[in-house]
Amino acid sequence: MKVVVMGLGYVGSVCAACLSRDGFQVIGVDINKAKVDQVQRGRSPVLEPALDELMEAGVRDGRLSASHGLNVDSREADVFLVCVGTPSAPNGSSDLSHFTRAVSEIGEVLRGQSRFQVVNVRSTVPPGTLRGSVIPLLERESGRRVGVDLGVAMNPEFLREGTSVEDYDSAAFDLCGVSDPQTAEVMRSLYARRLRPLHVTALETAELVKYVNNAFHALKVSFANEVGRLGRSLGVDSLEVMRLICEDRRLNISPAYLRPGMAFGGSCLPKDLRALVFKAKRADVPVPLLEATLQSNEAHLSAALNRILSHGRRRTAVLGLSFKAGTDDLRESPMVRLTEGLLGKGVPLKIYDRNVRLSALIGANREYIQKEIPHISSLLVEDLEDAVKDAEIIVVGTEDAEVERIQNLLRPEQVLIDLAGRLAANGRSRPEGICW
């Protein structure tokens, strides 16, 4: 398989060197003459451990070469890897000018070719770029049709400077958004030797994963640094605090809580977060990330309310009232607040939660519902069928497995809004009814 790598910066150089090592015929392309000359001499144009040796071996064995532009040999490539930089513009957006120019050049080179070829984007581009810009541009410049005789892929990289070759070889998986099944098979061939999972997704999913990945890393750095500032102000060893936090691999360093769903609530998270922010303010320590976490939770709750109200004030069934499935705890439950918001807007409601029945509640929970939300208690019904039978809108706000039964109760005209993601996670809810 012949591969053309557009752009010989960090990503392009690593990809070109590693692909040539893995037995592919690789042509590196860059407008910078110095970079091209370096590669032709078997030297890396960027400072990166192990890259010089890989470049030298690739050139020596005749599997790696470089060019100032796309030439006749480039036309015969099976895959074009676009590794051109997309730096920030002054307004914070991505500057795609160099990227667009590279895609346009590839399209021109592909004109007149008859066999199936793939343009694989490794550059970081905003979600929607490939479908909204790259595909139309390639089709216009090449005169070919994506999905017919031309494939497009989004293959984000997760390489760190200083350990790029190691990261290239030891990633947990490869990710590739594709335009069509044939493109997916070409990409599988490109990565077959890595002997690790290749996740094939929609183009937009792969585009967004790259940004979310980096945002999550930045979030973790900022979180640890806020803990560090607060710890120093209180005379606490913040390194020890975070070491202990990271020892919990069940909840803290794990997939737990990392699935989009409903806002957080309950007797612990909101009050403890408020208390920590208050303590930081008293110590005159800025913790904007912790403060923004509360604000983000409020924004998520407001978005859920607005999503429901966008369908008008129609008869609505709310499934789930406690802050967590399997409990009857209503303290700071986001579903209670959501329900109060709907009532305040005049939405006729029925509420069902198999763990929240007034006849079965005792102690603090019974007292809470009678004193704090008596107007809601009167709307509770005893079974799922009663809740949904007359509803025009069904709102799922719980991860309780029982709600899966509604798939057998739904009528075509009913709108299903899955705030908790329980049905979506199981792949069983109607796509047009999903809220998140």
N, C-alpha and C positions, 0 to 999 in steps of 0.2 A: 504494500500500500504506500502511495506517495502522499506526503503531507506538506503543505505550504504554511509557514508560520508568519503572519503579518505582524511586525513589530518585534524588535529584539531588545526590549527592556527586561526587567526582572522576570515577568511571567513568560514572555516569548522566548527568552534565552533558556530558561529552565525547561520549558516544554520542548523546544527544539533539541536540546542536548539529551533529554531523557527519552524522547521518542526515537532518536537515532540510536541510542544505546539499546533500545528495545527491538531494534531490527527494522524500523521504518526508514524509507528514503525521505529525507527532510530538506526543504529549501527554506532558509530564513530570509525574510525580506524586510528591509528598513531603509528609510530615506537618508538616514545618517551614514555617510560614507565611512566614518571611523569605526562604527559598530560592525558594518559589513566586513571591513578589512580585518578586524580583530577575529571574527568568526572564520574567515578564510584562512587565517594563519593558525587556526586551532586554539584560539584564546577566547575567553569569555569577555564580552563587552561590559559586564557588570561584576562587581566584587561579590562573590558568593562561594562558600566552601564547596569543594568537589566539582565545581562547574568547569574549571579549566581542564581537568582531566577528562571529563566527559566530552567536551568540545574537541579536544585534541584527538581522542579516540574516534569520534564520529567523522572528522575530516580525514584522518589517516586511513580509515576503512572505506572511505568513499560514500558514506551514508549521509553526510551533512555538508551542505554548501550554503552560500549566502549571496544575495543579489540586492542591488539598489532599487529594483522594481520587479514587477511581475513580467516574466519573460515567456518564451515559447514553451519551455519545460514546465512552467507553472500551470499552463492550460491543461496539462494532463493529470493534475493532482486529483486524488480521490476526495481529500478533505482539505479545506482552507481553515486554519485556526486564526481568528482575529484577536490579537493580543495588544491592541493599540490603547494607549492611555486615555482615560476620560476624567481629566482633572476638574476641580470645582471652578465654576464661573464666579464672577464677583457677587452675584445674587444668591449663591449657594447651590444653584442647579448644576447639573453635569454638563461640561463642555464636550459635546459630541462631534465637534468639527473634524478632528483628525480621524475619529472612528468612522464617521459618515464618508469621508473621502476614501478610506481604505475599502469600505464595503462597495462603494461605487466603482473603484478600480477592479475589484474582484468580479463584479457584474459584467464589466466590459470584457474582461478576459474570458469569461464563460460563454459569451455570445458565440453561437455557431457550434458549440459542443453538443453532442447528442446523448452521451451516456450520463447516468445519474451521478451527480456530484453533490457534496455537502459543504455548506458554509457554516462553520461552528464558531460561535462567539464565546470567547473567554474573557473579553473585556467586561468590566462592571458597568451595566447600563440600567436605567430606571425601568420598572415594570411597564410593559406595553410597548417598549421600544422595538422589539423584534417584529411583533405582529403589526404595529402601527407604522413603522418607518423602514426597517431593514427589508422585510419581505417585499413591500411595494417597490423599493429602490432596486433590489436585486432583479425583480421581474422586469422592471422598466429597462434597466441597463443590459440585461442578458437576453431579453426576448424569450425567456423560458418561464415555466410555471412551477412554483413551489408545490411539492406534493405529487408532481407528475414526473419531471425530469430533473428536478432540483430540490435539495433538502436544506432545511435550516435548523440549527440546534443552538441551544443556550447551555453552555457548559462552564459554570462559574468555577473559579479556582479559589483554593483556601490555603494559599502559600504565605509563609512568613519570611520576610527578609532575614537572612542569616541561617535559616534552616529550610530553605525552599526545596532542595533536592530531597531531603529527608521527609518533608511534608508531602511531596509529590508521590513518594513511594509508600508512605505509611498512613495515608488518610483512611478514615473508617469506611468511606464509601465514595463512589463517584456519582455525580448528579448531572443529569442531562435533560433539559426540556427539548422537545422535538416537535417538528411541524407535521410529521407523518410516520407511520410504522417503518417504512423503508429506511428513513434516517436513523431511527432507533437501532436497526440492525447494523448499519454502518458504524455507529458509535460503539456498539457492543464489540465489534471487531477491533476498533481502535484501542479499547481498554481490556480486551480479553486476557492479556498476559498479567494483569494486575491481581487477578484471583481475589477480588473483593466485590461486594455488591455494587451494581450500577442501578441507581434509581431513575426511572424514566418518568417524566412529568410533563405537564403543560409548560409552554414557553414562559408564561408569566410567573408560574410557581418558581421555576429555577432563577428567574431574574430577581424575585423578591427575597429568596432564601439568602442570596449573597449579602444584601443590605441588612437583613435581619440578623444574620450571623455576626457581622461586624458591629451592629448596634448593640447586640447582646454582650459582646466582649467589652465594648466601651461602657456599657451599663455596669458590668461587674467591676471594672476598674474604678469607676466613680463611686459605686456602693462601698467597696473596700476602703477607699480613701476617705469617705465621709465617716465611716466607722473609726478610721484612724484618727481623724481630727477630734471626734467626740471622745474617743478613748483617752487621748492625750490630755484633753481638758479636764477629764475626771480622774486622772492618775491611774488609768487602767491600761494593761498591756493589750493593745488592740491586735497585735500579731497573734497572741495566744487566743484571743476571742475568735478571730477568723479561722485559726487552725482547728479549733473545736467545732466551729460551724461546719467546716469542710469534712469533718469526720463522719457526719451523718450522710450516708450515701442513699438512704431511703427517701428522704424528703428534700434535704438541702441541695445536694449535688446529685441530681437525678431528674428524670422527666416530670416529677411531681409538680403540679401547679403550672405547667408550661403548655397547657392546651387551652385555646381560647374558649371562654364560656361566660358565665355570669360574673358580676362584680363580687368582690370578697365582702364578707360580713362576719357575724358571730360575736361571741363574747371575748375573743382574744385579739384578733388582728387589728381591728379598728382602734380599740382603746389603747393597745400597747404601742401602736404606731404614733397615735396622738401624744401619748406620754413621752415617747422618745424624742419627738420633735419639740415638745415643750421643754424638756430637759436641755436639749441643745440650745434653744433660744435663751434659757436662763444662763447658760454657760457662754453665751455670745459666740456660738459656733454655727456657721452657716451650713445647713444640710438641705440644699434645694432639691436633691433627688428624693429624699424621704418625704419632704413636703409635697412634691409633685406626685408622689405615689397616691396620697389621699385625693389630690385633685383629679388624677387620672381615673381613680375609682368612681368619683362623682360623675365624670364625663361619660364613663362607660354606662352607668345607670341611666343617665339622661338620654343617651343614644338608644338604649333599649326601650325607654318610654316613648320616644319619638318614633321609633320603628313601628311600634304597635299602633300609635295614634295616626300614623300615615294612612291606615286603612279606614279611618273614620271611627265614630263612636258606635261600634257594632257590638252585638252580644259576644262576650268574650269569656272563655274558660281559661283560668290560670291553674296550671298543674305544678304544685310545689309551693310551699310557703315558708318552711323552716330554712335556716341559713345553710343547711347541709343535709343531703339525703341520709335517711336512716336515723334522724334525730327529730325531736319535737321542739328544739330550741329556736325561739323566734327573736332572740335578742340581736338587735342590729342586723336583722335579716334583710338583704337587698330586695328579696321578693315581697316582703311586707311593705317596704318603701315604694316599690314599683306598683303594687296594688293600690296603695293610698294615692299615688299619682294618677292612676287610671280612674279611681273613684272621684278624685277632685276634678277630673275633666268630664265627668258624667257618663263614663262607660259602664254599661250594665254588666255585672260580673257574677260568675260562679267560681268558687275556689275549691280545689281538691288537693289534699295531701294526706295520704293514708296514715301518717304518723301524727297528724295534728287534728284530732277530733275532740271537741269540747267535752264530750261525755267521758273521754278517757284521760284527759289532762288532770294532773294534780300538782299541788305545790306552787312553785314560783312560776312555772309556765302557764298554769291556769289563771293565776293572779295577773300575770302580764297581759294575757289576751283579754281578760275581763276589764281591766283598768285602762290599758293603753290603747287597745284596738278593738273595742267591742263592736264597732261598726263592721269590722272585717269578719268577726266570729259568726255573725248572722248570715254570712254569705257562704259559709263552709257547707259542702255537700258530702255525703257518706261514701259515694263510689264514683269511679272513673266514668262509667257510662252516663250517669246523671249529669256529670260536669260537661261532657262534650256533646250530648245528644242535640241540644238546641243552639249550640254555639256557632257563630259565624267565623270567629277567630279563636284559635287554640294556641296558647302560649305555654311552652314547656320551660319551666325554670328550675328543674330538678334533674339530678343524675340517677334518680331511683329507676331501677330496671323495670318497674311496673309500667312506666310510661311507654314502653315499647308496644304495649297492647293497643295503643291508639291507632297503630297502622291498620288494624282490622276494623276500626270503628270510624275512620275518616270517610267523609263523603267528598266527591270531587270539588264541590263549591266551597268547601271549608279551607281557610288559610291557616297553615301551620307555621308557627314561628318558634324555632328551637333556640332559645337563649342559652341553654346549658350545654349544647353540643352533644348531648347523649345520643340522639338519633343519628346525627351526622357522623359521629365517631364510629357507629356500627354500620354506616353505609345504607341505612334503611329509610331515611326520610326523603320526602320529595324535594328535589333541588330548588324548585321555585319557592318553596316555603321556608327555606333556611334563612335565619336572620344573620347569623355570623358565619 
